[in-house]
Amino acid sequence: MIKRKILIGFLTGIFANIAGIFLYISFFSEMDIEPTIKDAIKNDYLGKVSALGAVLNFLPFFVFLKKDQLYKARGVVLATVLTALLIATSIVI
């Protein structure tokens, strides 16, 4: 049961991160989503876009804390840590 709650929080964190990336691109990019992502990969700033998208993880994290759903909040933190590790390894490589 606890693993299921953490998985729900993790998936919520991943979806919030993806939604944050799309919101950031739609508000601040002059191009559409696909050309912006291709340009980010080409010019090596996809990690920065992902980090800005991860800011949206604050919303489900604090909602889960407010509702006293600590395991789901842990899942959101795990998704954020995974995003940070992926960004860090892409910078090193």
Biopython code that builds the backbone (N, CA, C, O; Angstrom):
import numpy as np
from Bio.PDB.StructureBuilder import StructureBuilder

atoms = [
    (1, "MET", "N", (0.823, -1.193, 0.000)),
    (1, "MET", "CA", (0.000, 0.000, 0.000)),
    (1, "MET", "C", (0.871, 1.263, 0.000)),
    (1, "MET", "O", (0.553, 2.235, -0.685)),
    (2, "ILE", "N", (1.950, 1.249, 0.754)),
    (2, "ILE", "CA", (2.836, 2.411, 0.823)),
    (2, "ILE", "C", (3.542, 2.605, -0.516)),
    (2, "ILE", "O", (3.699, 3.734, -0.980)),
    (3, "LYS", "N", (3.967, 1.501, -1.137)),
    (3, "LYS", "CA", (4.633, 1.606, -2.432)),
    (3, "LYS", "C", (3.698, 2.189, -3.486)),
    (3, "LYS", "O", (4.131, 2.934, -4.364)),
    (4, "ARG", "N", (2.430, 1.850, -3.397)),
    (4, "ARG", "CA", (1.446, 2.373, -4.352)),
    (4, "ARG", "C", (1.297, 3.882, -4.182)),
    (4, "ARG", "O", (1.196, 4.607, -5.172)),
    (5, "LYS", "N", (1.284, 4.358, -2.954)),
    (5, "LYS", "CA", (1.159, 5.799, -2.699)),
    (5, "LYS", "C", (2.400, 6.546, -3.199)),
    (5, "LYS", "O", (2.292, 7.631, -3.770)),
    (6, "ILE", "N", (3.565, 5.961, -2.980)),
    (6, "ILE", "CA", (4.795, 6.600, -3.467)),
    (6, "ILE", "C", (4.804, 6.621, -4.996)),
    (6, "ILE", "O", (5.231, 7.604, -5.601)),
    (7, "LEU", "N", (4.332, 5.538, -5.618)),
    (7, "LEU", "CA", (4.260, 5.489, -7.079)),
    (7, "LEU", "C", (3.292, 6.544, -7.620)),
    (7, "LEU", "O", (3.578, 7.185, -8.632)),
    (8, "ILE", "N", (2.171, 6.725, -6.964)),
    (8, "ILE", "CA", (1.215, 7.766, -7.383)),
    (8, "ILE", "C", (1.862, 9.143, -7.279)),
    (8, "ILE", "O", (1.712, 9.968, -8.180)),
    (9, "GLY", "N", (2.568, 9.391, -6.204)),
    (9, "GLY", "CA", (3.261, 10.665, -6.048)),
    (9, "GLY", "C", (4.361, 10.848, -7.073)),
    (9, "GLY", "O", (4.555, 11.946, -7.596)),
    (10, "PHE", "N", (5.088, 9.761, -7.365)),
    (10, "PHE", "CA", (6.157, 9.819, -8.356)),
    (10, "PHE", "C", (5.595, 10.151, -9.736)),
    (10, "PHE", "O", (6.118, 11.021, -10.431)),
    (11, "LEU", "N", (4.537, 9.461, -10.126)),
    (11, "LEU", "CA", (3.917, 9.731, -11.425)),
    (11, "LEU", "C", (3.332, 11.138, -11.487)),
    (11, "LEU", "O", (3.394, 11.792, -12.528)),
    (12, "THR", "N", (2.771, 11.599, -10.386)),
    (12, "THR", "CA", (2.270, 12.968, -10.326)),
    (12, "THR", "C", (3.402, 13.963, -10.515)),
    (12, "THR", "O", (3.240, 14.965, -11.211)),
    (13, "GLY", "N", (4.541, 13.695, -9.907)),
    (13, "GLY", "CA", (5.708, 14.562, -10.059)),
    (13, "GLY", "C", (6.244, 14.574, -11.481)),
    (13, "GLY", "O", (6.632, 15.625, -11.993)),
    (14, "ILE", "N", (6.267, 13.409, -12.123)),
    (14, "ILE", "CA", (6.724, 13.336, -13.513)),
    (14, "ILE", "C", (5.769, 14.105, -14.426)),
    (14, "ILE", "O", (6.208, 14.875, -15.280)),
    (15, "PHE", "N", (4.467, 13.896, -14.244)),
    (15, "PHE", "CA", (3.495, 14.605, -15.077)),
    (15, "PHE", "C", (3.517, 16.108, -14.816)),
    (15, "PHE", "O", (3.339, 16.900, -15.741)),
    (16, "ALA", "N", (3.733, 16.507, -13.564)),
    (16, "ALA", "CA", (3.836, 17.937, -13.250)),
    (16, "ALA", "C", (5.074, 18.536, -13.907)),
    (16, "ALA", "O", (5.043, 19.674, -14.376)),
    (17, "ASN", "N", (6.156, 17.778, -13.940)),
    (17, "ASN", "CA", (7.374, 18.255, -14.592)),
    (17, "ASN", "C", (7.153, 18.420, -16.094)),
    (17, "ASN", "O", (7.556, 19.428, -16.674)),
    (18, "ILE", "N", (6.524, 17.450, -16.713)),
    (18, "ILE", "CA", (6.233, 17.543, -18.148)),
    (18, "ILE", "C", (5.297, 18.715, -18.425)),
    (18, "ILE", "O", (5.492, 19.457, -19.388)),
    (19, "ALA", "N", (4.288, 18.880, -17.586)),
    (19, "ALA", "CA", (3.373, 20.009, -17.761)),
    (19, "ALA", "C", (4.103, 21.336, -17.566)),
    (19, "ALA", "O", (3.824, 22.308, -18.268)),
    (20, "GLY", "N", (5.031, 21.378, -16.622)),
    (20, "GLY", "CA", (5.814, 22.586, -16.403)),
    (20, "GLY", "C", (6.681, 22.935, -17.594)),
    (20, "GLY", "O", (6.834, 24.106, -17.940)),
    (21, "ILE", "N", (7.255, 21.906, -18.226)),
    (21, "ILE", "CA", (8.069, 22.137, -19.426)),
    (21, "ILE", "C", (7.199, 22.703, -20.541)),
    (21, "ILE", "O", (7.579, 23.666, -21.206)),
    (22, "PHE", "N", (6.028, 22.101, -20.741)),
    (22, "PHE", "CA", (5.134, 22.589, -21.795)),
    (22, "PHE", "C", (4.632, 24.000, -21.505)),
    (22, "PHE", "O", (4.531, 24.821, -22.417)),
    (23, "LEU", "N", (4.320, 24.285, -20.249)),
    (23, "LEU", "CA", (3.876, 25.639, -19.897)),
    (23, "LEU", "C", (4.992, 26.657, -20.100)),
    (23, "LEU", "O", (4.756, 27.749, -20.617)),
    (24, "TYR", "N", (6.190, 26.301, -19.698)),
    (24, "TYR", "CA", (7.321, 27.210, -19.885)),
    (24, "TYR", "C", (7.552, 27.493, -21.367)),
    (24, "TYR", "O", (7.747, 28.642, -21.764)),
    (25, "ILE", "N", (7.529, 26.452, -22.170)),
    (25, "ILE", "CA", (7.752, 26.635, -23.606)),
    (25, "ILE", "C", (6.632, 27.461, -24.227)),
    (25, "ILE", "O", (6.887, 28.335, -25.055)),
    (26, "SER", "N", (5.397, 27.185, -23.829)),
    (26, "SER", "CA", (4.278, 27.917, -24.444)),
    (26, "SER", "C", (4.256, 29.385, -24.044)),
    (26, "SER", "O", (3.826, 30.227, -24.833)),
    (27, "PHE", "N", (4.709, 29.708, -22.839)),
    (27, "PHE", "CA", (4.694, 31.108, -22.409)),
    (27, "PHE", "C", (5.927, 31.888, -22.856)),
    (27, "PHE", "O", (5.817, 33.059, -23.218)),
    (28, "PHE", "N", (7.081, 31.263, -22.835)),
    (28, "PHE", "CA", (8.317, 32.012, -23.017)),
    (28, "PHE", "C", (9.067, 31.744, -24.319)),
    (28, "PHE", "O", (10.069, 32.406, -24.592)),
    (29, "SER", "N", (8.613, 30.800, -25.118)),
    (29, "SER", "CA", (9.295, 30.511, -26.365)),
    (29, "SER", "C", (8.494, 31.081, -27.530)),
    (29, "SER", "O", (7.263, 31.062, -27.530)),
    (30, "GLU", "N", (9.214, 31.581, -28.507)),
    (30, "GLU", "CA", (8.558, 32.124, -29.687)),
    (30, "GLU", "C", (8.175, 31.013, -30.660)),
    (30, "GLU", "O", (7.311, 31.212, -31.514)),
    (31, "MET", "N", (8.805, 29.852, -30.541)),
    (31, "MET", "CA", (8.519, 28.715, -31.412)),
    (31, "MET", "C", (7.503, 27.793, -30.738)),
    (31, "MET", "O", (7.150, 27.977, -29.573)),
    (32, "ASP", "N", (7.044, 26.799, -31.497)),
    (32, "ASP", "CA", (6.168, 25.780, -30.938)),
    (32, "ASP", "C", (6.966, 24.823, -30.064)),
    (32, "ASP", "O", (8.172, 24.989, -29.879)),
    (33, "ILE", "N", (6.279, 23.824, -29.531)),
    (33, "ILE", "CA", (6.910, 22.918, -28.573)),
    (33, "ILE", "C", (7.976, 22.049, -29.235)),
    (33, "ILE", "O", (9.099, 21.968, -28.738)),
    (34, "GLU", "N", (7.644, 21.405, -30.337)),
    (34, "GLU", "CA", (8.596, 20.488, -30.967)),
    (34, "GLU", "C", (9.865, 21.185, -31.457)),
    (34, "GLU", "O", (10.958, 20.685, -31.192)),
    (35, "PRO", "N", (9.770, 22.326, -32.166)),
    (35, "PRO", "CA", (11.015, 22.990, -32.566)),
    (35, "PRO", "C", (11.836, 23.504, -31.387)),
    (35, "PRO", "O", (13.065, 23.538, -31.448)),
    (36, "THR", "N", (11.160, 23.900, -30.326)),
    (36, "THR", "CA", (11.883, 24.378, -29.147)),
    (36, "THR", "C", (12.667, 23.246, -28.499)),
    (36, "THR", "O", (13.818, 23.434, -28.104)),
    (37, "ILE", "N", (12.048, 22.066, -28.386)),
    (37, "ILE", "CA", (12.748, 20.931, -27.785)),
    (37, "ILE", "C", (13.903, 20.483, -28.671)),
    (37, "ILE", "O", (14.977, 20.155, -28.167)),
    (38, "LYS", "N", (13.695, 20.465, -29.986)),
    (38, "LYS", "CA", (14.797, 20.108, -30.895)),
    (38, "LYS", "C", (15.938, 21.116, -30.790)),
    (38, "LYS", "O", (17.110, 20.740, -30.803)),
    (39, "ASP", "N", (15.591, 22.392, -30.685)),
    (39, "ASP", "CA", (16.621, 23.420, -30.537)),
    (39, "ASP", "C", (17.341, 23.296, -29.195)),
    (39, "ASP", "O", (18.548, 23.523, -29.108)),
    (40, "ALA", "N", (16.593, 22.936, -28.152)),
    (40, "ALA", "CA", (17.206, 22.758, -26.836)),
    (40, "ALA", "C", (18.183, 21.589, -26.838)),
    (40, "ALA", "O", (19.233, 21.659, -26.201)),
    (41, "ILE", "N", (17.848, 20.524, -27.543)),
    (41, "ILE", "CA", (18.760, 19.387, -27.642)),
    (41, "ILE", "C", (19.987, 19.768, -28.463)),
    (41, "ILE", "O", (21.116, 19.436, -28.103)),
    (42, "LYS", "N", (19.749, 20.469, -29.571)),
    (42, "LYS", "CA", (20.844, 20.858, -30.464)),
    (42, "LYS", "C", (21.818, 21.818, -29.783)),
    (42, "LYS", "O", (23.033, 21.678, -29.925)),
    (43, "ASN", "N", (21.289, 22.785, -29.050)),
    (43, "ASN", "CA", (22.126, 23.810, -28.422)),
    (43, "ASN", "C", (22.444, 23.511, -26.960)),
    (43, "ASN", "O", (23.006, 24.351, -26.257)),
    (44, "ASP", "N", (22.085, 22.315, -26.508)),
    (44, "ASP", "CA", (22.480, 21.812, -25.189)),
    (44, "ASP", "C", (21.952, 22.648, -24.022)),
    (44, "ASP", "O", (22.697, 22.949, -23.089)),
    (45, "TYR", "N", (20.674, 23.021, -24.071)),
    (45, "TYR", "CA", (20.065, 23.677, -22.909)),
    (45, "TYR", "C", (18.759, 23.003, -22.490)),
    (45, "TYR", "O", (17.902, 23.627, -21.866)),
    (46, "LEU", "N", (18.618, 21.730, -22.837)),
    (46, "LEU", "CA", (17.432, 20.980, -22.441)),
    (46, "LEU", "C", (17.363, 20.801, -20.923)),
    (46, "LEU", "O", (16.272, 20.771, -20.354)),
    (47, "GLY", "N", (18.506, 20.685, -20.270)),
    (47, "GLY", "CA", (18.534, 20.557, -18.812)),
    (47, "GLY", "C", (17.980, 21.786, -18.121)),
    (47, "GLY", "O", (17.311, 21.683, -17.092)),
    (48, "LYS", "N", (18.259, 22.949, -18.687)),
    (48, "LYS", "CA", (17.739, 24.181, -18.096)),
    (48, "LYS", "C", (16.226, 24.260, -18.244)),
    (48, "LYS", "O", (15.529, 24.706, -17.332)),
    (49, "VAL", "N", (15.726, 23.829, -19.385)),
    (49, "VAL", "CA", (14.277, 23.824, -19.602)),
    (49, "VAL", "C", (13.614, 22.821, -18.657)),
    (49, "VAL", "O", (12.550, 23.099, -18.103)),
    (50, "SER", "N", (14.241, 21.655, -18.472)),
    (50, "SER", "CA", (13.704, 20.645, -17.552)),
    (50, "SER", "C", (13.710, 21.141, -16.110)),
    (50, "SER", "O", (12.779, 20.873, -15.350)),
    (51, "ALA", "N", (14.755, 21.858, -15.741)),
    (51, "ALA", "CA", (14.830, 22.389, -14.375)),
    (51, "ALA", "C", (13.739, 23.435, -14.144)),
    (51, "ALA", "O", (13.138, 23.485, -13.071)),
    (52, "LEU", "N", (13.493, 24.252, -15.137)),
    (52, "LEU", "CA", (12.414, 25.233, -14.994)),
    (52, "LEU", "C", (11.047, 24.561, -14.969)),
    (52, "LEU", "O", (10.130, 25.040, -14.302)),
    (53, "GLY", "N", (10.909, 23.463, -15.686)),
    (53, "GLY", "CA", (9.661, 22.710, -15.642)),
    (53, "GLY", "C", (9.436, 22.032, -14.311)),
    (53, "GLY", "O", (8.294, 21.832, -13.896)),
    (54, "ALA", "N", (10.521, 21.675, -13.634)),
    (54, "ALA", "CA", (10.411, 20.999, -12.343)),
    (54, "ALA", "C", (9.904, 21.924, -11.243)),
    (54, "ALA", "O", (9.524, 21.461, -10.167)),
    (55, "VAL", "N", (9.896, 23.208, -11.505)),
    (55, "VAL", "CA", (9.369, 24.152, -10.511)),
    (55, "VAL", "C", (7.891, 23.877, -10.243)),
    (55, "VAL", "O", (7.393, 24.136, -9.147)),
    (56, "LEU", "N", (7.196, 23.353, -11.246)),
    (56, "LEU", "CA", (5.773, 23.058, -11.073)),
    (56, "LEU", "C", (5.537, 21.917, -10.082)),
    (56, "LEU", "O", (4.405, 21.714, -9.643)),
    (57, "ASN", "N", (6.583, 21.168, -9.722)),
    (57, "ASN", "CA", (6.441, 20.097, -8.734)),
    (57, "ASN", "C", (6.114, 20.630, -7.339)),
    (57, "ASN", "O", (5.643, 19.883, -6.481)),
    (58, "PHE", "N", (6.363, 21.922, -7.114)),
    (58, "PHE", "CA", (6.005, 22.492, -5.817)),
    (58, "PHE", "C", (4.509, 22.377, -5.539)),
    (58, "PHE", "O", (4.099, 22.147, -4.401)),
    (59, "LEU", "N", (3.703, 22.536, -6.576)),
    (59, "LEU", "CA", (2.248, 22.517, -6.392)),
    (59, "LEU", "C", (1.751, 21.178, -5.847)),
    (59, "LEU", "O", (1.125, 21.172, -4.787)),
    (60, "PRO", "N", (1.997, 20.030, -6.518)),
    (60, "PRO", "CA", (1.496, 18.782, -5.930)),
    (60, "PRO", "C", (2.186, 18.420, -4.621)),
    (60, "PRO", "O", (1.574, 17.798, -3.754)),
    (61, "PHE", "N", (3.456, 18.803, -4.466)),
    (61, "PHE", "CA", (4.155, 18.499, -3.224)),
    (61, "PHE", "C", (3.454, 19.153, -2.031)),
    (61, "PHE", "O", (3.178, 18.489, -1.032)),
    (62, "PHE", "N", (3.168, 20.440, -2.132)),
    (62, "PHE", "CA", (2.538, 21.123, -1.012)),
    (62, "PHE", "C", (1.066, 20.751, -0.850)),
    (62, "PHE", "O", (0.534, 20.810, 0.258)),
    (63, "VAL", "N", (0.409, 20.373, -1.933)),
    (63, "VAL", "CA", (-0.968, 19.878, -1.816)),
    (63, "VAL", "C", (-0.982, 18.563, -1.046)),
    (63, "VAL", "O", (-1.820, 18.359, -0.167)),
    (64, "PHE", "N", (-0.054, 17.676, -1.377)),
    (64, "PHE", "CA", (0.024, 16.404, -0.655)),
    (64, "PHE", "C", (0.391, 16.619, 0.811)),
    (64, "PHE", "O", (-0.129, 15.930, 1.689)),
    (65, "LEU", "N", (1.270, 17.555, 1.076)),
    (65, "LEU", "CA", (1.600, 17.844, 2.478)),
    (65, "LEU", "C", (0.408, 18.419, 3.229)),
    (65, "LEU", "O", (0.158, 18.060, 4.380)),
    (66, "LYS", "N", (-0.320, 19.305, 2.579)),
    (66, "LYS", "CA", (-1.489, 19.929, 3.214)),
    (66, "LYS", "C", (-2.556, 18.887, 3.538)),
    (66, "LYS", "O", (-3.233, 18.981, 4.562)),
    (67, "LYS", "N", (-2.703, 17.889, 2.656)),
    (67, "LYS", "CA", (-3.692, 16.832, 2.865)),
    (67, "LYS", "C", (-3.150, 15.694, 3.718)),
    (67, "LYS", "O", (-3.825, 14.682, 3.903)),
    (68, "ASP", "N", (-1.928, 15.851, 4.242)),
    (68, "ASP", "CA", (-1.273, 14.867, 5.102)),
    (68, "ASP", "C", (-1.085, 13.521, 4.388)),
    (68, "ASP", "O", (-1.255, 12.455, 4.980)),
    (69, "GLN", "N", (-0.730, 13.602, 3.104)),
    (69, "GLN", "CA", (-0.419, 12.415, 2.312)),
    (69, "GLN", "C", (1.090, 12.400, 2.086)),
    (69, "GLN", "O", (1.583, 12.723, 1.005)),
    (70, "LEU", "N", (1.804, 12.015, 3.140)),
    (70, "LEU", "CA", (3.254, 12.146, 3.150)),
    (70, "LEU", "C", (3.948, 11.223, 2.159)),
    (70, "LEU", "O", (4.972, 11.595, 1.587)),
    (71, "TYR", "N", (3.414, 10.039, 1.948)),
    (71, "TYR", "CA", (4.060, 9.110, 1.015)),
    (71, "TYR", "C", (3.934, 9.600, -0.428)),
    (71, "TYR", "O", (4.853, 9.421, -1.227)),
    (72, "LYS", "N", (2.820, 10.204, -0.757)),
    (72, "LYS", "CA", (2.671, 10.785, -2.091)),
    (72, "LYS", "C", (3.617, 11.972, -2.259)),
    (72, "LYS", "O", (4.176, 12.172, -3.337)),
    (73, "ALA", "N", (3.796, 12.753, -1.208)),
    (73, "ALA", "CA", (4.751, 13.861, -1.260)),
    (73, "ALA", "C", (6.168, 13.336, -1.445)),
    (73, "ALA", "O", (6.972, 13.955, -2.142)),
    (74, "ARG", "N", (6.481, 12.194, -0.824)),
    (74, "ARG", "CA", (7.794, 11.576, -1.032)),
    (74, "ARG", "C", (7.987, 11.167, -2.491)),
    (74, "ARG", "O", (9.084, 11.287, -3.038)),
    (75, "GLY", "N", (6.927, 10.691, -3.105)),
    (75, "GLY", "CA", (7.007, 10.320, -4.510)),
    (75, "GLY", "C", (7.310, 11.517, -5.396)),
    (75, "GLY", "O", (8.074, 11.407, -6.355)),
    (76, "VAL", "N", (6.715, 12.658, -5.079)),
    (76, "VAL", "CA", (6.998, 13.879, -5.839)),
    (76, "VAL", "C", (8.459, 14.289, -5.641)),
    (76, "VAL", "O", (9.118, 14.723, -6.586)),
    (77, "VAL", "N", (8.952, 14.152, -4.434)),
    (77, "VAL", "CA", (10.364, 14.473, -4.176)),
    (77, "VAL", "C", (11.273, 13.522, -4.950)),
    (77, "VAL", "O", (12.299, 13.945, -5.484)),
    (78, "LEU", "N", (10.909, 12.248, -5.016)),
    (78, "LEU", "CA", (11.705, 11.292, -5.786)),
    (78, "LEU", "C", (11.727, 11.662, -7.270)),
    (78, "LEU", "O", (12.764, 11.546, -7.924)),
    (79, "ALA", "N", (10.596, 12.103, -7.797)),
    (79, "ALA", "CA", (10.552, 12.529, -9.203)),
    (79, "ALA", "C", (11.439, 13.749, -9.415)),
    (79, "ALA", "O", (12.112, 13.855, -10.441)),
    (80, "THR", "N", (11.446, 14.660, -8.466)),
    (80, "THR", "CA", (12.285, 15.850, -8.573)),
    (80, "THR", "C", (13.761, 15.486, -8.488)),
    (80, "THR", "O", (14.582, 16.041, -9.219)),
    (81, "VAL", "N", (14.100, 14.560, -7.602)),
    (81, "VAL", "CA", (15.491, 14.113, -7.481)),
    (81, "VAL", "C", (15.926, 13.395, -8.758)),
    (81, "VAL", "O", (17.052, 13.579, -9.218)),
    (82, "LEU", "N", (15.043, 12.578, -9.330)),
    (82, "LEU", "CA", (15.368, 11.913, -10.585)),
    (82, "LEU", "C", (15.620, 12.933, -11.695)),
    (82, "LEU", "O", (16.550, 12.778, -12.487)),
    (83, "THR", "N", (14.802, 13.960, -11.748)),
    (83, "THR", "CA", (15.007, 15.018, -12.736)),
    (83, "THR", "C", (16.352, 15.697, -12.521)),
    (83, "THR", "O", (17.074, 15.967, -13.480)),
    (84, "ALA", "N", (16.688, 15.971, -11.271)),
    (84, "ALA", "CA", (17.970, 16.608, -10.969)),
    (84, "ALA", "C", (19.140, 15.705, -11.365)),
    (84, "ALA", "O", (20.139, 16.188, -11.897)),
    (85, "LEU", "N", (19.027, 14.409, -11.112)),
    (85, "LEU", "CA", (20.095, 13.480, -11.493)),
    (85, "LEU", "C", (20.238, 13.389, -13.007)),
    (85, "LEU", "O", (21.354, 13.321, -13.521)),
    (86, "LEU", "N", (19.130, 13.386, -13.717)),
    (86, "LEU", "CA", (19.203, 13.342, -15.177)),
    (86, "LEU", "C", (19.837, 14.609, -15.740)),
    (86, "LEU", "O", (20.607, 14.559, -16.699)),
    (87, "ILE", "N", (19.505, 15.735, -15.137)),
    (87, "ILE", "CA", (20.110, 17.004, -15.574)),
    (87, "ILE", "C", (21.611, 17.002, -15.271)),
    (87, "ILE", "O", (22.417, 17.421, -16.102)),
    (88, "ALA", "N", (21.975, 16.532, -14.091)),
    (88, "ALA", "CA", (23.387, 16.524, -13.694)),
    (88, "ALA", "C", (24.209, 15.591, -14.570)),
    (88, "ALA", "O", (25.339, 15.919, -14.932)),
    (89, "THR", "N", (23.659, 14.434, -14.913)),
    (89, "THR", "CA", (24.418, 13.503, -15.748)),
    (89, "THR", "C", (24.498, 14.002, -17.193)),
    (89, "THR", "O", (25.470, 13.716, -17.891)),
    (90, "SER", "N", (23.503, 14.731, -17.637)),
    (90, "SER", "CA", (23.577, 15.248, -19.011)),
    (90, "SER", "C", (24.588, 16.378, -19.103)),
    (90, "SER", "O", (25.157, 16.610, -20.169)),
    (91, "ILE", "N", (24.819, 17.079, -18.014)),
    (91, "ILE", "CA", (25.827, 18.144, -18.013)),
    (91, "ILE", "C", (27.222, 17.531, -18.014)),
    (91, "ILE", "O", (28.125, 18.051, -18.670)),
    (92, "VAL", "N", (27.405, 16.443, -17.294)),
    (92, "VAL", "CA", (28.707, 15.807, -17.194)),
    (92, "VAL", "C", (29.086, 15.144, -18.510)),
    (92, "VAL", "O", (30.241, 15.209, -18.933)),
    (93, "ILE", "N", (28.131, 14.517, -19.147)),
    (93, "ILE", "CA", (28.422, 13.752, -20.375)),
    (93, "ILE", "C", (28.682, 14.662, -21.537)),
    (93, "ILE", "O", (28.942, 14.191, -22.644)),
]
sb = StructureBuilder()
sb.init_structure("model")
sb.init_model(0)
sb.init_chain("A")
sb.init_seg("    ")
for serial, (resi, resn, name, xyz) in enumerate(atoms, 1):
    if name == "N":
        sb.init_residue(resn, " ", resi, " ")
    sb.init_atom(name, np.array(xyz, "f"), 0.0, 1.0, " ", f" {name:<3s}", serial, name[0])
structure = sb.get_structure()
